[in-house]
Amino acid sequence: MRRVGLAFLAATALCTVNVQAEDWPQWRGPDGRRISTEQNLPVSWSRDAGVAWRTPLNGLGVSSPIVVGNRVFLTQQRGRGQLRPGGHPQLVRGGGAAPDRPLGGERVDGRGDDVIFMVSAFDQADGQLLWEFELPADGDQPLGHLKSNMASPSAASDGELVFGWFATGQIVALSLDGEPVWQRHLARDYGPYEIVWGHSSSPVLYQELLILQSDHESGAYILALDAATGEERWRADRGQNLRSFSTPLIVPGPAGDELVVNARAGLDGYNPTTGEWLWHADGLNDYPVPSATHDEDGVIYTSRGHRAGPYLALRPGGRGVVDETHLVWKVETGAPYISSVLYYDGLVYMANGGGIVTAVDAASGDRVWQDRIGGVFSATPLAGDEKVYLFSETGETVVLAAGSSLSILARNDLGEPVVSSPAVSDGRIFIRTEQALIAVGE
């Protein structure tokens, strides 16, 4: 079922868009590192100034926007799913640090029978809704929590198709004008999507492959589909009880590209072309949320998740268990639980849920500076134009001058909760808040 916005009918159809350097085609950006190559990125804005446009959203979610050509894509959910019993993480409100509200405001537990998934397209220039593809939730639905829903995975695009993946196991490939090309239901094809709090890993594109990490309690695997057809190209089975909420990363290795995944039992490297297992590192961490990143030489930097867990640097290219041979350094505690680390110009930046920001030397792991700047950081930092952007759930973005000392350039308050990690394209920063999609910049 698809609902097309009237604005799209009057627009010039864009049948094929080749991904350009300024595009942001997946949640961590063009090369998975959340670094923009653009210049003159915005520094200061507020709810009433420095905003190019603000478009209210028709659904909820914490997935991140992506940008391809003149379009911004977003996954959403309309309707309430069922909640897991017990305590729940919640969003903060205003400038306070205490969690006090669920996503979407007042939350009543739903039955899940009215849930609709959406892939939405917006005009990059003015924020007009171009089209929305609607996909009714089908099959078993995971029991979620108040800070998320089944639209947690971000969209991805190869410049010709846009892919939406949801926590029921449903995945859809659409043309850039919103026409369905293929659909799969992975929970029916490969086994149930059973993972506490629900699936949240996002798709990763590699050459002609769409790579999907499905590490769940009932059966873990990594799946590579043909991006054009949805047909299986390879599958790497990973056993039972291998939980992960992380998104894989493609890293250039000395013998070819490597696919790096973060899961409960540790880090693993695979051949992204064939699915062949290459190496394993680190140890048990119950709730691995963060994704890895890498520097210009391919050195991998990552935290492991769950509380103030470890963070480390690892060289690619190993075979077998590589903790003794390829580990560059490791710090046993202090990393963020949710937010991924950011590598930029020789430093690794981290921002946690308690408002503490840390920069460490990428070569040694030694702390360069650390300070409590306020805020609750779930979104992964963004870098570019010699600046580092930190997005707080309170709605404030803290802009830092990148470097070996803490220098705050601006504090910009949108007044709306921000959990998803923003995108950059054409001199603008695209921020998904709880209620809207916002373009910051000229």
C-alpha positions as CSV (number, residue, x, y, z in Angstrom):
1,M,0.0,0.0,0.0
2,R,1.4,3.4,-1.0
3,R,0.3,7.0,-0.4
4,V,1.9,9.6,-2.7
5,G,2.0,13.2,-1.7
6,L,0.5,15.8,-4.1
7,A,3.8,17.7,-4.2
8,F,5.5,14.8,-5.8
9,L,3.0,14.6,-8.7
10,A,4.0,18.1,-9.7
11,A,7.7,17.5,-9.3
12,T,10.0,16.4,-12.0
13,A,10.6,12.6,-11.7
14,L,14.1,11.6,-10.8
15,C,14.5,8.0,-12.1
16,T,18.2,7.4,-11.4
17,V,20.6,9.3,-9.1
18,N,24.2,8.4,-8.9
19,V,25.5,8.7,-5.3
20,Q,27.8,11.8,-5.2
21,A,30.4,12.8,-2.6
22,E,28.0,15.1,-0.9
23,D,25.3,12.5,-0.5
24,W,24.7,10.8,2.8
25,P,23.3,7.4,1.7
26,Q,23.4,5.4,5.0
27,W,23.2,6.2,8.7
28,R,27.0,6.7,9.2
29,G,27.5,8.6,6.0
30,P,29.3,7.8,2.7
31,D,32.1,5.7,4.1
32,G,30.6,4.7,7.4
33,R,32.7,7.2,9.5
34,R,30.2,10.1,10.0
35,I,32.7,12.6,8.5
36,S,31.5,15.2,6.0
37,T,34.0,16.6,3.4
38,E,32.0,19.7,3.0
39,Q,33.1,23.2,4.0
40,N,31.3,26.1,5.7
41,L,29.0,23.9,7.7
42,P,26.6,25.8,10.0
43,V,27.7,26.7,13.5
44,S,24.8,28.5,15.1
45,W,21.1,28.1,15.0
46,S,18.0,27.9,17.2
47,R,14.3,26.9,16.8
48,D,13.6,30.3,15.2
49,A,16.9,31.1,13.4
50,G,19.3,29.4,11.1
51,V,16.7,26.7,10.1
52,A,16.1,26.3,6.4
53,W,12.9,24.3,6.9
54,R,11.0,22.2,9.4
55,T,8.6,19.5,8.2
56,P,6.3,17.7,10.7
57,L,6.4,13.9,10.5
58,N,3.5,11.5,10.2
59,G,5.1,8.8,12.3
60,L,7.5,8.1,15.1
61,G,11.0,6.5,15.1
62,V,14.6,7.0,16.0
63,S,16.1,6.1,12.7
64,S,18.4,8.6,11.0
65,P,17.7,10.5,7.8
66,I,19.7,9.8,4.6
67,V,20.2,12.1,1.6
68,V,20.5,11.1,-2.0
69,G,20.5,13.7,-4.7
70,N,17.7,16.2,-4.0
71,R,15.9,13.9,-1.6
72,V,15.9,13.1,2.1
73,F,14.6,9.6,3.1
74,L,13.4,8.5,6.5
75,T,11.8,5.3,8.0
76,Q,8.9,5.8,10.4
77,Q,6.2,3.9,12.3
78,R,2.6,4.9,12.7
79,G,0.6,3.1,15.5
80,R,1.6,1.7,18.8
81,G,3.3,-1.6,19.2
82,Q,3.4,-3.7,22.4
83,L,5.7,-2.8,25.3
84,R,7.9,-5.2,27.1
85,P,7.0,-5.5,30.8
86,G,9.2,-3.9,33.5
87,G,11.4,-0.8,33.5
88,H,12.0,1.2,30.3
89,P,14.6,3.7,29.1
90,Q,12.9,7.0,28.3
91,L,13.6,10.3,26.6
92,V,14.6,13.4,28.6
93,R,12.6,16.6,28.4
94,G,14.0,20.2,28.2
95,G,17.3,20.9,29.8
96,G,17.1,18.2,32.5
97,A,19.0,15.0,32.6
98,A,16.4,12.8,34.3
99,P,14.4,10.5,32.0
100,D,10.8,11.5,32.3
101,R,8.8,10.8,29.1
102,P,8.3,8.2,26.3
103,L,8.8,8.7,22.6
104,G,5.8,10.6,21.3
105,G,4.7,12.0,24.6
106,E,2.0,10.2,26.5
107,R,2.3,6.5,25.7
108,V,-0.5,3.9,25.9
109,D,0.6,0.4,25.1
110,G,-0.9,-0.8,21.8
111,R,-2.0,-4.2,20.6
112,G,0.2,-3.9,17.5
113,D,-2.6,-4.7,15.0
114,D,-2.7,-1.1,13.6
115,V,1.1,-0.6,13.1
116,I,2.1,0.8,9.7
117,F,5.7,1.1,8.6
118,M,6.6,4.0,6.3
119,V,9.5,5.0,4.0
120,S,9.1,8.8,3.5
121,A,10.8,11.0,0.9
122,F,11.2,14.8,1.3
123,D,12.5,17.5,-1.0
124,Q,16.0,18.4,0.1
125,A,15.5,22.1,-0.9
126,D,12.3,22.9,1.0
127,G,11.3,19.9,3.0
128,Q,8.1,19.1,1.1
129,L,6.8,15.6,1.5
130,L,7.2,14.0,-1.9
131,W,5.8,10.5,-1.2
132,E,5.3,7.9,1.6
133,F,5.3,4.2,1.0
134,E,3.2,2.4,3.6
135,L,3.8,-1.2,4.7
136,P,1.5,-2.8,7.2
137,A,3.3,-4.7,10.0
138,D,3.1,-8.4,9.3
139,G,3.8,-11.3,11.6
140,D,5.2,-11.4,15.2
141,Q,6.2,-8.0,16.6
142,P,8.9,-7.6,19.2
143,L,8.1,-6.2,22.6
144,G,9.7,-2.7,22.5
145,H,10.5,0.1,25.0
146,L,9.4,3.7,25.5
147,K,12.5,5.2,23.8
148,S,12.2,3.3,20.5
149,N,9.9,1.4,18.2
150,M,10.1,-1.0,15.2
151,A,11.3,1.7,12.8
152,S,14.7,2.0,14.5
153,P,16.8,0.8,11.4
154,S,17.7,3.7,9.2
155,A,17.2,3.6,5.4
156,A,20.0,3.1,2.9
157,S,20.3,3.9,-0.8
158,D,22.6,2.9,-3.6
159,G,21.5,5.9,-5.7
160,E,18.9,3.9,-7.6
161,L,16.9,2.2,-4.9
162,V,16.1,3.0,-1.3
163,F,15.8,0.2,1.3
164,G,13.7,0.2,4.4
165,W,14.1,-2.6,7.0
166,F,11.9,-3.0,10.1
167,A,12.0,-5.0,13.3
168,T,9.5,-7.5,12.2
169,G,12.0,-8.7,9.6
170,Q,10.1,-7.0,6.7
171,I,12.4,-5.3,4.2
172,V,11.4,-3.3,1.1
173,A,13.3,-1.9,-1.9
174,L,11.8,1.2,-3.6
175,S,12.6,3.2,-6.5
176,L,13.5,6.8,-5.8
177,D,10.0,7.8,-6.8
178,G,8.5,5.4,-4.3
179,E,7.6,2.5,-6.5
180,P,8.1,-1.0,-4.9
181,V,10.8,-3.1,-6.6
182,W,11.0,-6.1,-4.3
183,Q,10.0,-7.1,-0.7
184,R,11.2,-9.8,1.6
185,H,10.0,-11.1,5.1
186,L,13.3,-12.3,6.6
187,A,11.6,-13.6,9.8
188,R,9.6,-16.0,7.7
189,D,12.4,-16.9,5.4
190,Y,15.2,-17.4,8.0
191,G,13.6,-17.6,11.5
192,P,11.9,-15.3,14.0
193,Y,13.3,-11.9,14.9
194,E,13.6,-12.5,18.6
195,I,15.8,-10.0,20.4
196,V,15.2,-8.1,23.6
197,W,13.9,-4.5,22.9
198,G,13.6,-5.4,19.2
199,H,15.9,-5.3,16.1
200,S,17.7,-2.0,15.3
201,S,20.7,-2.8,13.1
202,S,20.6,-0.8,9.8
203,P,21.4,-2.0,6.2
204,V,24.9,-1.6,4.8
205,L,25.5,-1.4,1.0
206,Y,28.7,-2.9,-0.5
207,Q,29.1,-2.9,-4.2
208,E,26.0,-4.6,-5.5
209,L,25.2,-6.2,-2.1
210,L,22.8,-5.2,0.7
211,I,24.3,-6.6,3.9
212,L,22.1,-7.2,6.9
213,Q,23.3,-8.2,10.4
214,S,20.6,-10.3,12.1
215,D,22.1,-11.3,15.4
216,H,19.2,-12.6,17.5
217,E,18.6,-15.0,20.4
218,S,17.0,-17.7,18.3
219,G,19.6,-17.7,15.6
220,A,22.3,-15.2,14.5
221,Y,23.4,-14.7,10.9
222,I,24.7,-12.1,8.5
223,L,22.9,-12.0,5.2
224,A,23.9,-10.5,1.8
225,L,21.1,-9.9,-0.7
226,D,21.4,-8.8,-4.3
227,A,20.5,-5.1,-4.0
228,A,18.7,-5.1,-7.3
229,T,16.6,-8.2,-6.8
230,G,16.5,-9.1,-3.1
231,E,17.9,-12.6,-3.8
232,E,20.3,-14.2,-1.4
233,R,24.0,-13.9,-2.4
234,W,25.5,-15.3,0.8
235,R,24.6,-16.1,4.4
236,A,27.0,-16.5,7.3
237,D,25.4,-18.4,10.2
238,R,26.7,-17.3,13.6
239,G,25.1,-19.6,16.1
240,Q,22.6,-19.0,19.0
241,N,22.2,-16.2,21.5
242,L,24.5,-13.8,19.7
243,R,22.6,-10.5,20.4
244,S,23.5,-7.3,18.6
245,F,21.9,-3.9,18.0
246,S,24.9,-2.6,16.0
247,T,25.3,-1.8,12.3
248,P,28.3,-3.4,10.4
249,L,31.2,-1.4,8.9
250,I,33.2,-1.9,5.8
251,V,36.9,-1.4,6.4
252,P,39.8,-1.3,3.9
253,G,42.2,-4.1,4.9
254,P,45.7,-5.0,3.7
255,A,44.3,-8.0,1.8
256,G,41.0,-6.5,0.7
257,D,37.9,-5.0,2.3
258,E,36.6,-6.4,5.6
259,L,33.1,-6.4,7.1
260,V,33.4,-5.6,10.9
261,V,30.5,-6.6,13.2
262,N,30.0,-5.9,16.9
263,A,28.0,-8.5,18.8
264,R,27.6,-10.0,22.3
265,A,30.5,-12.4,22.0
266,G,32.9,-9.9,20.5
267,L,34.1,-8.3,17.3
268,D,34.3,-10.4,14.0
269,G,35.6,-9.7,10.6
270,Y,34.2,-11.2,7.4
271,N,34.9,-11.1,3.7
272,P,32.0,-8.8,2.5
273,T,32.1,-10.4,-1.0
274,T,31.7,-14.0,0.1
275,G,30.7,-14.0,3.8
276,E,33.9,-16.0,4.8
277,W,34.8,-15.5,8.5
278,L,38.2,-14.0,8.9
279,W,38.9,-13.0,12.6
280,H,37.6,-12.5,16.1
281,A,38.6,-10.2,18.9
282,D,37.6,-8.9,22.4
283,G,35.1,-10.6,24.7
284,L,31.5,-10.8,26.1
285,N,29.4,-7.6,26.3
286,D,25.6,-8.2,26.8
287,Y,24.1,-5.3,24.9
288,P,26.4,-4.2,22.0
289,V,24.8,-1.1,20.4
290,P,27.7,1.0,19.1
291,S,29.1,0.6,15.6
292,A,32.8,0.7,14.6
293,T,34.6,3.3,12.6
294,H,38.1,3.5,11.1
295,D,40.9,6.0,10.2
296,E,42.6,6.7,6.9
297,D,44.8,3.6,7.3
298,G,41.9,1.3,8.1
299,V,42.6,1.0,11.8
300,I,39.3,0.1,13.5
301,Y,38.1,2.1,16.5
302,T,35.0,1.0,18.5
303,S,33.4,0.8,21.8
304,R,31.5,-2.3,22.8
305,G,28.3,-1.1,24.5
306,H,26.5,-1.8,27.8
307,R,27.1,0.7,30.5
308,A,30.6,2.3,30.5
309,G,32.1,-0.5,28.6
310,P,35.5,-0.9,26.9
311,Y,36.8,0.9,23.8
312,L,39.7,-0.1,21.6
313,A,41.8,0.2,18.4
314,L,42.4,-2.9,16.2
315,R,44.3,-3.4,13.0
316,P,42.5,-5.2,10.2
317,G,44.0,-8.0,8.2
318,G,44.2,-10.7,10.9
319,R,43.1,-14.3,10.8
320,G,41.7,-16.3,13.6
321,V,41.7,-14.9,17.1
322,V,43.6,-11.6,16.8
323,D,43.6,-10.0,20.4
324,E,47.3,-10.7,20.8
325,T,48.4,-9.9,17.3
326,H,46.3,-7.0,16.0
327,L,45.0,-5.1,19.1
328,V,46.6,-1.7,19.1
329,W,45.3,-0.5,22.5
330,K,42.3,-1.1,24.7
331,V,40.8,0.9,27.6
332,E,38.6,-1.4,29.8
333,T,35.9,1.1,30.8
334,G,34.6,4.6,30.1
335,A,32.9,4.4,26.7
336,P,29.3,5.4,26.0
337,Y,26.6,2.7,26.1
338,I,24.6,3.8,23.1
339,S,26.5,6.4,21.1
340,S,29.3,5.2,18.8
341,V,32.8,6.7,18.8
342,L,33.9,9.1,16.2
343,Y,37.4,9.2,14.7
344,Y,38.5,12.6,13.3
345,D,41.9,14.0,12.5
346,G,43.9,11.8,14.9
347,L,41.5,11.9,17.8
348,V,38.7,9.6,19.0
349,Y,35.7,11.5,20.4
350,M,33.0,10.0,22.7
351,A,29.9,11.5,24.3
352,N,27.8,9.6,26.8
353,G,24.4,9.7,28.4
354,G,25.7,11.7,31.4
355,G,26.9,14.6,29.4
356,I,30.6,13.7,29.6
357,V,32.7,14.2,26.4
358,T,36.1,12.6,26.0
359,A,38.8,12.9,23.3
360,V,41.6,10.3,23.2
361,D,44.7,10.0,21.1
362,A,43.9,7.6,18.3
363,A,47.5,6.2,18.2
364,S,47.8,5.4,21.9
365,G,44.3,5.5,23.5
366,D,45.6,8.0,26.0
367,R,43.1,10.6,27.2
368,V,43.7,14.1,25.7
369,W,40.8,15.9,27.4
370,Q,37.6,15.1,29.2
371,D,34.8,17.4,30.5
372,R,31.2,17.3,31.6
373,I,29.4,19.7,29.2
374,G,25.8,18.8,30.0
375,G,23.3,16.9,27.9
376,V,22.3,13.3,27.3
377,F,24.0,12.0,24.2
378,S,22.5,9.0,22.4
379,A,23.1,10.1,18.8
380,T,26.6,9.4,17.4
381,P,28.8,12.6,16.9
382,L,29.3,14.1,13.5
383,A,32.5,15.7,12.2
384,G,33.4,18.0,9.3
385,D,34.9,21.4,8.5
386,E,37.2,21.1,11.5
387,K,34.2,20.9,13.8
388,V,32.6,18.1,15.9
389,Y,28.8,18.1,16.5
390,L,27.2,16.5,19.5
391,F,23.4,16.0,19.5
392,S,21.7,15.8,22.9
393,E,18.3,14.2,23.6
394,T,17.4,17.6,25.2
395,G,17.3,19.1,21.7
396,E,20.6,21.0,22.1
397,T,23.5,20.6,19.6
398,V,26.9,21.4,21.1
399,V,29.4,22.4,18.4
400,L,33.1,21.9,19.2
401,A,36.2,23.0,17.5
402,A,38.0,19.8,16.7
403,G,41.4,19.6,18.4
404,S,43.5,18.7,21.4
405,S,41.6,21.0,23.9
406,L,37.9,21.5,24.6
407,S,36.6,24.5,22.8
408,I,32.8,25.0,22.6
409,L,31.8,27.1,19.6
410,A,28.1,27.1,20.1
411,R,25.1,25.6,21.9
412,N,22.1,25.4,19.6
413,D,18.7,24.5,21.1
414,L,15.9,23.3,18.8
415,G,13.6,22.6,21.8
416,E,12.7,19.1,20.6
417,P,14.2,15.8,21.6
418,V,16.9,14.4,19.3
419,V,17.9,10.7,19.5
420,S,18.7,9.8,15.8
421,S,22.1,10.7,14.3
422,P,21.8,13.6,11.8
423,A,23.0,13.7,8.1
424,V,25.0,16.3,6.1
425,S,24.5,17.3,2.5
426,D,24.8,20.4,0.4
427,G,25.9,22.6,3.4
428,R,23.0,21.6,5.6
429,I,22.6,19.3,8.6
430,F,19.4,17.3,8.6
431,I,18.2,16.5,12.1
432,R,15.3,14.2,12.9
433,T,13.6,15.3,16.1
434,E,10.7,13.6,17.9
435,Q,8.2,15.6,15.9
436,A,9.9,16.8,12.7
437,L,12.6,16.6,10.1
438,I,14.7,19.8,10.2
439,A,17.2,21.2,7.8
440,V,19.8,23.5,9.5
441,G,21.8,25.9,7.4
442,E,21.5,28.3,4.6
